[in-house]
């Protein structure tokens, strides 16, 4: 879908176009949430699945990676719903930098979101419903 954005700056009229996808952004990996023993909040994400050829796999994320920070901020989510809410705000073409801990190394992985495919969108909604039920 194409939308037109009109900006008025002083007396000049600028017309810019922006493309908005019908579906949210998609990173192409599945994770579980984990709490540290000293904190009730979620403090890291564990990568469980990667979609072959998806954005995360292309960027260099691996199964069993531990994500300790997102865009330079330590992972801190109150619960699984809060983590889902964060990822739900991701838009196509948005870049997210994950700090990843692998055996013997810590690195940054920059993942650029794609538009979420319809089948993934269906699964996302199912996960969101399950997270709401776990409260």
N, CA, C and O atoms as a GROMACS GRO file, in nm:
protein
  540
    1UNK      N    1   0.086  -0.116   0.000
    1UNK     CA    2   0.000   0.000   0.000
    1UNK      C    3   0.091   0.122   0.000
    1UNK      O    4   0.191   0.124   0.072
    2UNK      N    5   0.058   0.225  -0.078
    2UNK     CA    6   0.135   0.347  -0.087
    2UNK      C    7   0.053   0.459  -0.027
    2UNK      O    8  -0.067   0.471  -0.051
    3UNK      N    9   0.119   0.541   0.052
    3UNK     CA   10   0.052   0.654   0.115
    3UNK      C   11   0.130   0.780   0.083
    3UNK      O   12   0.251   0.775   0.061
    4UNK      N   13   0.064   0.891   0.081
    4UNK     CA   14   0.128   1.020   0.057
    4UNK      C   15   0.130   1.098   0.187
    4UNK      O   16   0.028   1.109   0.256
    5UNK      N   17   0.246   1.151   0.220
    5UNK     CA   18   0.259   1.234   0.340
    5UNK      C   19   0.286   1.377   0.294
    5UNK      O   20   0.373   1.401   0.211
    6UNK      N   21   0.211   1.469   0.347
    6UNK     CA   22   0.228   1.610   0.311
    6UNK      C   23   0.282   1.683   0.432
    6UNK      O   24   0.224   1.677   0.541
    7UNK      N   25   0.394   1.752   0.414
    7UNK     CA   26   0.456   1.829   0.520
    7UNK      C   27   0.456   1.975   0.480
    7UNK      O   28   0.494   2.010   0.368
    8UNK      N   29   0.415   2.060   0.569
    8UNK     CA   30   0.419   2.203   0.542
    8UNK      C   31   0.531   2.262   0.626
    8UNK      O   32   0.527   2.257   0.748
    9UNK      N   33   0.632   2.318   0.558
    9UNK     CA   34   0.747   2.378   0.624
    9UNK      C   35   0.751   2.524   0.583
    9UNK      O   36   0.780   2.556   0.468
   10UNK      N   37   0.722   2.614   0.678
   10UNK     CA   38   0.713   2.757   0.644
   10UNK      C   39   0.605   2.775   0.540
   10UNK      O   40   0.492   2.732   0.559
   11UNK      N   41   0.640   2.838   0.430
   11UNK     CA   42   0.541   2.856   0.324
   11UNK      C   43   0.557   2.754   0.213
   11UNK      O   44   0.482   2.754   0.115
   12UNK      N   45   0.656   2.665   0.227
   12UNK     CA   46   0.679   2.564   0.124
   12UNK      C   47   0.596   2.440   0.152
   12UNK      O   48   0.570   2.407   0.268
   13UNK      N   49   0.556   2.374   0.049
   13UNK     CA   50   0.478   2.250   0.060
   13UNK      C   51   0.564   2.137   0.007
   13UNK      O   52   0.602   2.137  -0.110
   14UNK      N   53   0.593   2.042   0.092
   14UNK     CA   54   0.673   1.927   0.052
   14UNK      C   55   0.582   1.805   0.051
   14UNK      O   56   0.506   1.782   0.145
   15UNK      N   57   0.589   1.728  -0.054
   15UNK     CA   58   0.511   1.605  -0.063
   15UNK      C   59   0.610   1.490  -0.069
   15UNK      O   60   0.694   1.483  -0.158
   16UNK      N   61   0.599   1.402   0.027
   16UNK     CA   62   0.686   1.285   0.028
   16UNK      C   63   0.598   1.162   0.029
   16UNK      O   64   0.484   1.166   0.077
   17UNK      N   65   0.649   1.055  -0.024
   17UNK     CA   66   0.571   0.931  -0.023
   17UNK      C   67   0.640   0.833   0.070
   17UNK      O   68   0.762   0.833   0.084
   18UNK      N   69   0.560   0.752   0.132
   18UNK     CA   70   0.612   0.648   0.221
   18UNK      C   71   0.537   0.520   0.191
   18UNK      O   72   0.418   0.522   0.160
   19UNK      N   73   0.606   0.411   0.199
   19UNK     CA   74   0.543   0.282   0.175
   19UNK      C   75   0.518   0.218   0.311
   19UNK      O   76   0.610   0.203   0.391
   20UNK      N   77   0.394   0.181   0.337
   20UNK     CA   78   0.359   0.112   0.461
   20UNK      C   79   0.314  -0.028   0.426
   20UNK      O   80   0.226  -0.047   0.341
   21UNK      N   81   0.372  -0.124   0.489
   21UNK     CA   82   0.334  -0.263   0.465
   21UNK      C   83   0.208  -0.296   0.544
   21UNK      O   84   0.183  -0.239   0.650
   22UNK      N   85   0.130  -0.389   0.488
   22UNK     CA   86   0.009  -0.432   0.556
   22UNK      C   87   0.044  -0.515   0.679
   22UNK      O   88  -0.030  -0.514   0.778
   23UNK      N   89   0.155  -0.585   0.675
   23UNK     CA   90   0.196  -0.671   0.786
   23UNK      C   91   0.309  -0.606   0.864
   23UNK      O   92   0.382  -0.523   0.810
   24UNK      N   93   0.324  -0.645   0.991
   24UNK     CA   94   0.435  -0.591   1.071
   24UNK      C   95   0.569  -0.645   1.022
   24UNK      O   96   0.576  -0.730   0.934
   25UNK      N   97   0.675  -0.592   1.082
   25UNK     CA   98   0.809  -0.641   1.050
   25UNK      C   99   0.829  -0.782   1.101
   25UNK      O  100   0.764  -0.825   1.196
   26UNK      N  101   0.920  -0.853   1.038
   26UNK     CA  102   0.946  -0.993   1.070
   26UNK      C  103   1.097  -1.015   1.071
   26UNK      O  104   1.167  -0.978   0.977
   27UNK      N  105   1.146  -1.076   1.179
   27UNK     CA  106   1.290  -1.099   1.193
   27UNK      C  107   1.331  -1.242   1.162
   27UNK      O  108   1.449  -1.268   1.136
   28UNK      N  109   1.237  -1.334   1.164
   28UNK     CA  110   1.266  -1.471   1.121
   28UNK      C  111   1.337  -1.558   1.223
   28UNK      O  112   1.417  -1.645   1.187
   29UNK      N  113   1.309  -1.535   1.353
   29UNK     CA  114   1.364  -1.626   1.453
   29UNK      C  115   1.265  -1.645   1.567
   29UNK      O  116   1.183  -1.558   1.596
   30UNK      N  117   1.277  -1.760   1.632
   30UNK     CA  118   1.196  -1.789   1.749
   30UNK      C  119   1.284  -1.791   1.871
   30UNK      O  120   1.402  -1.828   1.863
   31UNK      N  121   1.229  -1.752   1.984
   31UNK     CA  122   1.309  -1.741   2.106
   31UNK      C  123   1.227  -1.783   2.226
   31UNK      O  124   1.104  -1.789   2.222
   32UNK      N  125   1.298  -1.812   2.333
   32UNK     CA  126   1.234  -1.829   2.463
   32UNK      C  127   1.288  -1.718   2.553
   32UNK      O  128   1.399  -1.669   2.534
   33UNK      N  129   1.207  -1.680   2.651
   33UNK     CA  130   1.246  -1.574   2.744
   33UNK      C  131   1.298  -1.637   2.872
   33UNK      O  132   1.252  -1.743   2.914
   34UNK      N  133   1.396  -1.570   2.934
   34UNK     CA  134   1.458  -1.624   3.056
   34UNK      C  135   1.485  -1.513   3.156
   34UNK      O  136   1.516  -1.399   3.120
   35UNK      N  137   1.474  -1.548   3.281
   35UNK     CA  138   1.501  -1.456   3.391
   35UNK      C  139   1.632  -1.495   3.458
   35UNK      O  140   1.666  -1.613   3.466
   36UNK      N  141   1.704  -1.395   3.505
   36UNK     CA  142   1.823  -1.427   3.583
   36UNK      C  143   1.776  -1.462   3.724
   36UNK      O  144   1.666  -1.421   3.763
   37UNK      N  145   1.854  -1.535   3.802
   37UNK     CA  146   1.813  -1.573   3.937
   37UNK      C  147   1.788  -1.453   4.029
   37UNK      O  148   1.710  -1.463   4.124
   38UNK      N  149   1.853  -1.340   4.001
   38UNK     CA  150   1.843  -1.223   4.089
   38UNK      C  151   1.742  -1.120   4.044
   38UNK      O  152   1.730  -1.015   4.107
   39UNK      N  153   1.669  -1.147   3.938
   39UNK     CA  154   1.580  -1.046   3.881
   39UNK      C  155   1.450  -1.112   3.836
   39UNK      O  156   1.454  -1.215   3.769
   40UNK      N  157   1.337  -1.056   3.872
   40UNK     CA  158   1.208  -1.113   3.834
   40UNK      C  159   1.176  -1.084   3.687
   40UNK      O  160   1.091  -1.149   3.627
   41UNK      N  161   1.247  -0.987   3.629
   41UNK     CA  162   1.222  -0.953   3.489
   41UNK      C  163   1.298  -1.048   3.396
   41UNK      O  164   1.392  -1.116   3.435
   42UNK      N  165   1.253  -1.049   3.272
   42UNK     CA  166   1.323  -1.126   3.170
   42UNK      C  167   1.453  -1.052   3.138
   42UNK      O  168   1.452  -0.932   3.112
   43UNK      N  169   1.565  -1.125   3.141
   43UNK     CA  170   1.694  -1.060   3.122
   43UNK      C  171   1.773  -1.112   3.000
   43UNK      O  172   1.877  -1.056   2.966
   44UNK      N  173   1.723  -1.218   2.936
   44UNK     CA  174   1.784  -1.256   2.810
   44UNK      C  175   1.687  -1.341   2.728
   44UNK      O  176   1.594  -1.402   2.781
   45UNK      N  177   1.713  -1.343   2.598
   45UNK     CA  178   1.636  -1.424   2.504
   45UNK      C  179   1.728  -1.534   2.452
   45UNK      O  180   1.846  -1.510   2.426
   46UNK      N  181   1.675  -1.654   2.438
   46UNK     CA  182   1.750  -1.768   2.387
   46UNK      C  183   1.694  -1.803   2.250
   46UNK      O  184   1.575  -1.833   2.238
   47UNK      N  185   1.777  -1.799   2.148
   47UNK     CA  186   1.732  -1.826   2.011
   47UNK      C  187   1.709  -1.976   1.996
   47UNK      O  188   1.801  -2.056   2.010
   48UNK      N  189   1.584  -2.012   1.967
   48UNK     CA  190   1.545  -2.154   1.954
   48UNK      C  191   1.534  -2.198   1.808
   48UNK      O  192   1.568  -2.311   1.774
   49UNK      N  193   1.488  -2.107   1.723
   49UNK     CA  194   1.464  -2.142   1.582
   49UNK      C  195   1.503  -2.027   1.493
   49UNK      O  196   1.493  -1.910   1.530
   50UNK      N  197   1.548  -2.062   1.374
   50UNK     CA  198   1.574  -1.964   1.268
   50UNK      C  199   1.503  -2.011   1.142
   50UNK      O  200   1.506  -2.130   1.110
   51UNK      N  201   1.441  -1.920   1.073
   51UNK     CA  202   1.382  -1.953   0.944
   51UNK      C  203   1.495  -1.948   0.841
   51UNK      O  204   1.558  -1.844   0.824
   52UNK      N  205   1.522  -2.060   0.773
   52UNK     CA  206   1.629  -2.059   0.674
   52UNK      C  207   1.608  -1.947   0.571
   52UNK      O  208   1.501  -1.935   0.512
   53UNK      N  209   1.711  -1.868   0.551
   53UNK     CA  210   1.702  -1.758   0.454
   53UNK      C  211   1.629  -1.636   0.505
   53UNK      O  212   1.617  -1.537   0.433
   54UNK      N  213   1.579  -1.640   0.630
   54UNK     CA  214   1.508  -1.526   0.688
   54UNK      C  215   1.605  -1.416   0.729
   54UNK      O  216   1.727  -1.436   0.724
   55UNK      N  217   1.553  -1.302   0.770
   55UNK     CA  218   1.639  -1.189   0.805
   55UNK      C  219   1.744  -1.220   0.913
   55UNK      O  220   1.860  -1.181   0.898
   56UNK      N  221   1.706  -1.289   1.019
   56UNK     CA  222   1.801  -1.319   1.127
   56UNK      C  223   1.910  -1.415   1.080
   56UNK      O  224   2.027  -1.396   1.112
   57UNK      N  225   1.872  -1.516   1.004
   57UNK     CA  226   1.970  -1.613   0.954
   57UNK      C  227   2.069  -1.544   0.859
   57UNK      O  228   2.189  -1.567   0.867
   58UNK      N  229   2.017  -1.460   0.771
   58UNK     CA  230   2.105  -1.387   0.677
   58UNK      C  231   2.201  -1.294   0.751
   58UNK      O  232   2.313  -1.271   0.706
   59UNK      N  233   2.157  -1.241   0.865
   59UNK     CA  234   2.240  -1.147   0.942
   59UNK      C  235   2.346  -1.217   1.026
   59UNK      O  236   2.440  -1.153   1.072
   60UNK      N  237   2.333  -1.348   1.047
   60UNK     CA  238   2.434  -1.421   1.123
   60UNK      C  239   2.392  -1.465   1.262
   60UNK      O  240   2.476  -1.508   1.341
   61UNK      N  241   2.263  -1.456   1.294
   61UNK     CA  242   2.213  -1.508   1.421
   61UNK      C  243   2.212  -1.661   1.411
   61UNK      O  244   2.192  -1.715   1.302
   62UNK      N  245   2.234  -1.730   1.522
   62UNK     CA  246   2.239  -1.877   1.523
   62UNK      C  247   2.149  -1.932   1.632
   62UNK      O  248   2.124  -1.867   1.733
   63UNK      N  249   2.100  -2.054   1.608
   63UNK     CA  250   2.027  -2.126   1.711
   63UNK      C  251   2.121  -2.142   1.830
   63UNK      O  252   2.239  -2.171   1.813
   64UNK      N  253   2.069  -2.123   1.949
   64UNK     CA  254   2.138  -2.129   2.078
   64UNK      C  255   2.214  -2.001   2.111
   64UNK      O  256   2.285  -1.997   2.212
   65UNK      N  257   2.202  -1.897   2.029
   65UNK     CA  258   2.258  -1.768   2.068
   65UNK      C  259   2.179  -1.712   2.185
   65UNK      O  260   2.059  -1.736   2.198
   66UNK      N  261   2.246  -1.639   2.270
   66UNK     CA  262   2.183  -1.570   2.382
   66UNK      C  263   2.184  -1.421   2.350
   66UNK      O  264   2.290  -1.362   2.329
   67UNK      N  265   2.066  -1.361   2.346
   67UNK     CA  266   2.054  -1.218   2.320
   67UNK      C  267   2.048  -1.148   2.455
   67UNK      O  268   1.954  -1.167   2.532
   68UNK      N  269   2.150  -1.067   2.483
   68UNK     CA  270   2.158  -1.000   2.613
   68UNK      C  271   2.121  -0.852   2.606
   68UNK      O  272   2.092  -0.791   2.708
   69UNK      N  273   2.122  -0.794   2.484
   69UNK     CA  274   2.086  -0.653   2.469
   69UNK      C  275   2.024  -0.632   2.332
   69UNK      O  276   2.052  -0.704   2.236
   70UNK      N  277   1.939  -0.530   2.324
   70UNK     CA  278   1.873  -0.492   2.199
   70UNK      C  279   1.897  -0.344   2.179
   70UNK      O  280   1.863  -0.262   2.264
   71UNK      N  281   1.957  -0.310   2.066
   71UNK     CA  282   1.993  -0.171   2.035
   71UNK      C  283   2.072  -0.106   2.148
   71UNK      O  284   2.048   0.009   2.183
   72UNK      N  285   2.166  -0.182   2.204
   72UNK     CA  286   2.254  -0.129   2.307
   72UNK      C  287   2.198  -0.125   2.448
   72UNK      O  288   2.268  -0.086   2.541
   73UNK      N  289   2.072  -0.165   2.466
   73UNK     CA  290   2.011  -0.165   2.600
   73UNK      C  291   1.993  -0.308   2.648
   73UNK      O  292   1.948  -0.394   2.572
   74UNK      N  293   2.028  -0.334   2.774
   74UNK     CA  294   2.010  -0.470   2.826
   74UNK      C  295   1.866  -0.517   2.811
   74UNK      O  296   1.772  -0.438   2.825
   75UNK      N  297   1.849  -0.645   2.783
   75UNK     CA  298   1.715  -0.702   2.773
   75UNK      C  299   1.649  -0.693   2.910
   75UNK      O  300   1.702  -0.745   3.008
   76UNK      N  301   1.535  -0.629   2.916
   76UNK     CA  302   1.457  -0.617   3.040
   76UNK      C  303   1.309  -0.612   3.002
   76UNK      O  304   1.258  -0.506   2.964
   77UNK      N  305   1.241  -0.724   3.012
   77UNK     CA  306   1.098  -0.729   2.987
   77UNK      C  307   1.030  -0.780   3.113
   77UNK      O  308   1.082  -0.870   3.179
   78UNK      N  309   0.916  -0.724   3.147
   78UNK     CA  310   0.841  -0.768   3.265
   78UNK      C  311   0.793  -0.912   3.251
   78UNK      O  312   0.791  -0.988   3.348
   79UNK      N  313   0.755  -0.950   3.128
   79UNK     CA  314   0.703  -1.084   3.103
   79UNK      C  315   0.705  -1.112   2.953
   79UNK      O  316   0.750  -1.028   2.874
   80UNK      N  317   0.656  -1.231   2.914
   80UNK     CA  318   0.657  -1.270   2.773
   80UNK      C  319   0.570  -1.177   2.689
   80UNK      O  320   0.603  -1.151   2.573
   81UNK      N  321   0.461  -1.128   2.744
   81UNK     CA  322   0.374  -1.035   2.670
   81UNK      C  323   0.448  -0.906   2.637
   81UNK      O  324   0.429  -0.849   2.529
   82UNK      N  325   0.530  -0.858   2.730
   82UNK     CA  326   0.606  -0.736   2.706
   82UNK      C  327   0.709  -0.757   2.594
   82UNK      O  328   0.732  -0.667   2.513
   83UNK      N  329   0.770  -0.875   2.590
   83UNK     CA  330   0.865  -0.906   2.483
   83UNK      C  331   0.792  -0.910   2.349
   83UNK      O  332   0.839  -0.853   2.251
   84UNK      N  333   0.677  -0.976   2.344
   84UNK     CA  334   0.598  -0.979   2.221
   84UNK      C  335   0.556  -0.839   2.178
   84UNK      O  336   0.559  -0.807   2.060
   85UNK      N  337   0.516  -0.757   2.273
   85UNK     CA  338   0.474  -0.620   2.240
   85UNK      C  339   0.590  -0.542   2.179
   85UNK      O  340   0.570  -0.464   2.086
   86UNK      N  341   0.710  -0.562   2.231
   86UNK     CA  342   0.827  -0.495   2.173
   86UNK      C  343   0.846  -0.536   2.028
   86UNK      O  344   0.860  -0.450   1.940
   87UNK      N  345   0.847  -0.667   2.001
   87UNK     CA  346   0.872  -0.715   1.866
   87UNK      C  347   0.755  -0.683   1.772
   87UNK      O  348   0.774  -0.675   1.651
   88UNK      N  349   0.637  -0.667   1.827
   88UNK     CA  350   0.521  -0.632   1.744
   88UNK      C  351   0.535  -0.492   1.684
   88UNK      O  352   0.474  -0.463   1.581
   89UNK      N  353   0.613  -0.407   1.746
   89UNK     CA  354   0.632  -0.270   1.698
   89UNK      C  355   0.735  -0.261   1.586
   89UNK      O  356   0.750  -0.155   1.525
   90UNK      N  357   0.806  -0.370   1.559
   90UNK     CA  358   0.907  -0.370   1.454
   90UNK      C  359   0.838  -0.354   1.318
   90UNK      O  360   0.736  -0.418   1.292
   91UNK      N  361   0.894  -0.271   1.234
   91UNK     CA  362   0.838  -0.245   1.101
   91UNK      C  363   0.932  -0.296   0.993
   91UNK      O  364   1.053  -0.304   1.015
   92UNK      N  365   0.878  -0.331   0.876
   92UNK     CA  366   0.964  -0.373   0.766
   92UNK      C  367   1.072  -0.268   0.738
   92UNK      O  368   1.047  -0.148   0.743
   93UNK      N  369   1.192  -0.316   0.710
   93UNK     CA  370   1.312  -0.237   0.682
   93UNK      C  371   1.373  -0.172   0.805
   93UNK      O  372   1.473  -0.100   0.793
   94UNK      N  373   1.316  -0.195   0.923
   94UNK     CA  374   1.374  -0.143   1.046
   94UNK      C  375   1.492  -0.231   1.086
   94UNK      O  376   1.482  -0.354   1.085
   95UNK      N  377   1.604  -0.168   1.121
   95UNK     CA  378   1.722  -0.242   1.166
   95UNK      C  379   1.724  -0.249   1.318
   95UNK      O  380   1.698  -0.149   1.386
   96UNK      N  381   1.755  -0.366   1.370
   96UNK     CA  382   1.768  -0.387   1.513
   96UNK      C  383   1.904  -0.453   1.536
   96UNK      O  384   1.941  -0.547   1.466
   97UNK      N  385   1.979  -0.402   1.633
   97UNK     CA  386   2.110  -0.459   1.665
   97UNK      C  387   2.097  -0.538   1.795
   97UNK      O  388   2.064  -0.484   1.900
   98UNK      N  389   2.126  -0.668   1.784
   98UNK     CA  390   2.122  -0.756   1.900
   98UNK      C  391   2.265  -0.778   1.950
   98UNK      O  392   2.355  -0.804   1.870
   99UNK      N  393   2.285  -0.769   2.080
   99UNK     CA  394   2.412  -0.812   2.139
   99UNK      C  395   2.394  -0.960   2.170
   99UNK      O  396   2.305  -0.999   2.246
  100UNK      N  397   2.479  -1.040   2.110
  100UNK     CA  398   2.465  -1.185   2.115
  100UNK      C  399   2.586  -1.246   2.185
  100UNK      O  400   2.701  -1.211   2.158
  101UNK      N  401   2.557  -1.337   2.276
  101UNK     CA  402   2.663  -1.409   2.346
  101UNK      C  403   2.664  -1.551   2.290
  101UNK      O  404   2.564  -1.623   2.295
  102UNK      N  405   2.781  -1.588   2.236
  102UNK     CA  406   2.803  -1.724   2.188
  102UNK      C  407   2.920  -1.780   2.268
  102UNK      O  408   2.992  -1.705   2.334
  103UNK      N  409   2.941  -1.910   2.262
  103UNK     CA  410   3.056  -1.964   2.336
  103UNK      C  411   3.184  -1.889   2.300
  103UNK      O  412   3.224  -1.883   2.183
  104UNK      N  413   3.247  -1.833   2.400
  104UNK     CA  414   3.377  -1.765   2.390
  104UNK      C  415   3.375  -1.630   2.317
  104UNK      O  416   3.481  -1.573   2.294
  105UNK      N  417   3.259  -1.578   2.279
  105UNK     CA  418   3.256  -1.451   2.206
  105UNK      C  419   3.124  -1.378   2.228
  105UNK      O  420   3.018  -1.440   2.244
  106UNK      N  421   3.133  -1.247   2.228
  106UNK     CA  422   3.014  -1.162   2.231
  106UNK      C  423   3.023  -1.073   2.109
  106UNK      O  424   3.130  -1.020   2.078
  107UNK      N  425   2.912  -1.056   2.037
  107UNK     CA  426   2.916  -0.977   1.915
  107UNK      C  427   2.783  -0.907   1.892
  107UNK      O  428   2.682  -0.939   1.956
  108UNK      N  429   2.784  -0.812   1.801
  108UNK     CA  430   2.662  -0.742   1.761
  108UNK      C  431   2.616  -0.800   1.628
  108UNK      O  432   2.695  -0.823   1.537
  109UNK      N  433   2.485  -0.823   1.619
  109UNK     CA  434   2.426  -0.874   1.495
  109UNK      C  435   2.316  -0.777   1.455
  109UNK      O  436   2.219  -0.758   1.529
  110UNK      N  437   2.329  -0.717   1.339
  110UNK     CA  438   2.231  -0.621   1.287
  110UNK      C  439   2.134  -0.694   1.195
  110UNK      O  440   2.173  -0.746   1.091
  111UNK      N  441   2.007  -0.697   1.235
  111UNK     CA  442   1.903  -0.766   1.159
  111UNK      C  443   1.807  -0.661   1.103
  111UNK      O  444   1.758  -0.575   1.177
  112UNK      N  445   1.782  -0.668   0.973
  112UNK     CA  446   1.687  -0.577   0.909
  112UNK      C  447   1.558  -0.654   0.885
  112UNK      O  448   1.557  -0.756   0.816
  113UNK      N  449   1.450  -0.604   0.942
  113UNK     CA  450   1.320  -0.673   0.934
  113UNK      C  451   1.265  -0.673   0.792
  113UNK      O  452   1.284  -0.578   0.716
  114UNK      N  453   1.200  -0.780   0.759
  114UNK     CA  454   1.125  -0.793   0.634
  114UNK      C  455   0.976  -0.781   0.667
  114UNK      O  456   0.939  -0.776   0.784
  115UNK      N  457   0.892  -0.777   0.566
  115UNK     CA  458   0.748  -0.779   0.591
  115UNK      C  459   0.711  -0.921   0.633
  115UNK      O  460   0.755  -1.018   0.572
  116UNK      N  461   0.629  -0.933   0.738
  116UNK     CA  462   0.592  -1.063   0.791
  116UNK      C  463   0.504  -1.139   0.691
  116UNK      O  464   0.400  -1.088   0.648
  117UNK      N  465   0.546  -1.261   0.653
  117UNK     CA  466   0.464  -1.343   0.563
  117UNK      C  467   0.332  -1.382   0.631
  117UNK      O  468   0.326  -1.391   0.754
  118UNK      N  469   0.227  -1.404   0.553
  118UNK     CA  470   0.095  -1.434   0.610
  118UNK      C  471   0.094  -1.552   0.708
  118UNK      O  472   0.027  -1.544   0.811
  119UNK      N  473   0.166  -1.660   0.679
  119UNK     CA  474   0.166  -1.775   0.770
  119UNK      C  475   0.233  -1.739   0.903
  119UNK      O  476   0.188  -1.782   1.009
  120UNK      N  477   0.338  -1.662   0.897
  120UNK     CA  478   0.405  -1.618   1.019
  120UNK      C  479   0.314  -1.525   1.099
  120UNK      O  480   0.313  -1.529   1.222
  121UNK      N  481   0.238  -1.441   1.030
  121UNK     CA  482   0.145  -1.350   1.097
  121UNK      C  483   0.039  -1.429   1.174
  121UNK      O  484   0.003  -1.392   1.286
  122UNK      N  485  -0.010  -1.537   1.115
  122UNK     CA  486  -0.108  -1.624   1.184
  122UNK      C  487  -0.046  -1.682   1.311
  122UNK      O  488  -0.109  -1.682   1.416
  123UNK      N  489   0.076  -1.732   1.300
  123UNK     CA  490   0.144  -1.789   1.418
  123UNK      C  491   0.171  -1.683   1.524
  123UNK      O  492   0.159  -1.709   1.643
  124UNK      N  493   0.208  -1.564   1.479
  124UNK     CA  494   0.233  -1.453   1.572
  124UNK      C  495   0.109  -1.426   1.656
  124UNK      O  496   0.117  -1.411   1.778
  125UNK      N  497  -0.005  -1.420   1.590
  125UNK     CA  498  -0.130  -1.393   1.662
  125UNK      C  499  -0.163  -1.505   1.761
  125UNK      O  500  -0.214  -1.478   1.869
  126UNK      N  501  -0.134  -1.629   1.724
  126UNK     CA  502  -0.154  -1.741   1.816
  126UNK      C  503  -0.063  -1.727   1.939
  126UNK      O  504  -0.108  -1.748   2.051
  127UNK      N  505   0.063  -1.690   1.917
  127UNK     CA  506   0.157  -1.671   2.028
  127UNK      C  507   0.112  -1.557   2.119
  127UNK      O  508   0.123  -1.566   2.241
  128UNK      N  509   0.062  -1.453   2.059
  128UNK     CA  510   0.014  -1.339   2.137
  128UNK      C  511  -0.102  -1.381   2.227
  128UNK      O  512  -0.108  -1.342   2.344
  129UNK      N  513  -0.193  -1.461   2.174
  129UNK     CA  514  -0.306  -1.511   2.254
  129UNK      C  515  -0.258  -1.600   2.369
  129UNK      O  516  -0.309  -1.592   2.480
  130UNK      N  517  -0.158  -1.686   2.341
  130UNK     CA  518  -0.104  -1.773   2.446
  130UNK      C  519  -0.036  -1.691   2.556
  130UNK      O  520  -0.049  -1.723   2.674
  131UNK      N  521   0.036  -1.588   2.516
  131UNK     CA  522   0.105  -1.504   2.616
  131UNK      C  523   0.004  -1.433   2.706
  131UNK      O  524   0.026  -1.420   2.826
  132UNK      N  525  -0.106  -1.389   2.648
  132UNK     CA  526  -0.210  -1.321   2.727
  132UNK      C  527  -0.273  -1.417   2.827
  132UNK      O  528  -0.308  -1.377   2.938
  133UNK      N  529  -0.288  -1.543   2.787
  133UNK     CA  530  -0.349  -1.644   2.873
  133UNK      C  531  -0.258  -1.681   2.991
  133UNK      O  532  -0.306  -1.728   3.094
  134UNK      N  533  -0.128  -1.661   2.976
  134UNK     CA  534  -0.034  -1.702   3.080
  134UNK      C  535  -0.026  -1.602   3.194
  134UNK      O  536   0.047  -1.625   3.290
  135UNK      N  537  -0.099  -1.493   3.187
  135UNK     CA  538  -0.097  -1.393   3.295
  135UNK      C  539  -0.174  -1.443   3.414
  135UNK      O  540  -0.184  -1.373   3.515
   0.00000   0.00000   0.00000
